[in-house]
Amino acid sequence: MRNQTAQALAQLAATFVTLILSLAPSAGAQTLKVLHNFGVTANDGNIPYSGLTADAAGNLYGTTLEGGAENLGTVYRLKPTSNGNYEETVLYSFKGGSADGANPHAPLFMDGAGNLYSTTAAGGMNATVCSSSLPRPGCGVVFKLTPTISGEWKETVLHRFTGADGGNPYSGLVRDTKGNFYGATLLGGSKGLGTVYRLSLTSTGWKETVLHSFTGNPDGAEPFLDCTTLVLDSQGDIYGSTYLGGTADAGIVFKLTPQASGAWTEKILYTFKGGADGTKPFTGVILDKSGNVFGTTLQGGTLRYGTVFKLTAAKEYAKTTLHNFGLSDIAKGFPNGLILDASGNLYGTTEYAAYKLTPSSTSWSETLLWGWDISEVQNGISLFAPLTRDAHGNLWSTTVWGGQAGSTTGGVAWELIP
């Protein structure tokens, strides 16, 4: 079983992007606005893999993989100003080692009191390295940031992963109605192939419970859920995907169901076959109101560069490929996570574009919302995060590189205005 990380994939993608001369023309009705250029000023964040979380006041929050005072990543806020621009504030710079986490890769969860929660892919300990391809010390942490009266933000480490209980969480957190958090780790667990875990607040602090350790074949391996989270349904079931594993080592979609005994049972909803069927579901799944499951594969499909798929709940999760990505497609390839609007339209990003899929009675039609041309580095290069959308149809996200810092570092936060 191969052991890969998002950083390795990003390096491959960066090599691939140099082969693409340009994208199809951007949709004329859209306006792209760069909200912030990362990596330009001292101690600013750098390389924002995660997408953006919005609060009721219109502030946007995210994480950067690197940058900050120790170059181990940051949590930042973008605040709208009266002149229509955004002002960035670094809320926290990670220290790494035994102090706290390092290299956050995941989106943020905000509770009703304005506290922020997420994970880091490394840090938490000095000695242990969970992955040879992520050589920083530590297996990652779950953290909380709390705003204070002075304006500073206080960090609390809720859990430090050790490897046996999970390692290198690239995914963020989802919370149930009881206040428990759920997440996935890329590695660790009983077989070293990743876990799904729960964090519960007890009288003595936060307690982690491993709900499932992946074993490879047939139940999957390495649940990346890159820049996304697990999904909870109204019954408390957990849905997600694994990057590898299954009978074809092409990944699976899974469902975990709690039992009265306290145990959790896994059901494999779909096993990818590779090739034209799709391979390597990299960014988890989403659900619609009927319980249907939607997601993407990073590679495979008839055009080789990824797919969008649907698993129909009423048909025992039968799979339908809704769209195939490739060099001949207007959005090119390597799709990221999806979001769904109230009308049933899907929105997503590939490494090179933002797009919309609209359902009809017989098929799904694709609309290019914006294409990132590599000759226009000021708009950023390489998208890995899903979109955030408001009621007016405005879209926000980030690019990993590009902007004023150049083509191999930096990154931007952007808004797409219809």
Beta strands, then each sheet from edge to edge (+ up, - down):
strand 1: 31-37
strand 2: 45-46
strand 3: 53-54
strand 4: 60-64
strand 5: 66-67
strand 6: 74-80
strand 7: 86-93
strand 8: 101-102
strand 9: 109-110
strand 10: 116-120
strand 11: 122-123
strand 12: 141-147
strand 13: 153-160
strand 14: 174-175
strand 15: 181-185
strand 16: 195-202
strand 17: 205-213
strand 18: 231-232
strand 19: 238-242
strand 20: 252-258
strand 21: 264-271
strand 22: 285-287
strand 23: 293-297
strand 24: 307-312
strand 25: 318-324
strand 26: 338-340
strand 27: 346-349
strand 28: 353-359
strand 29: 364-371
strand 30: 388-389
strand 31: 395-399
strand 32: 412-417
sheet 1: 1+ 32- 31+ 30-
sheet 2: 2+ 5-
sheet 3: 3+ 4- 6+ 7-
sheet 4: 8+ 11-
sheet 5: 9+ 10- 12+ 13-
sheet 6: 14+ 15- 16+ 17-
sheet 7: 18+ 19- 20+ 21-
sheet 8: 22+ 23- 24+ 25-
sheet 9: 26+ 27- 28+ 29-
end
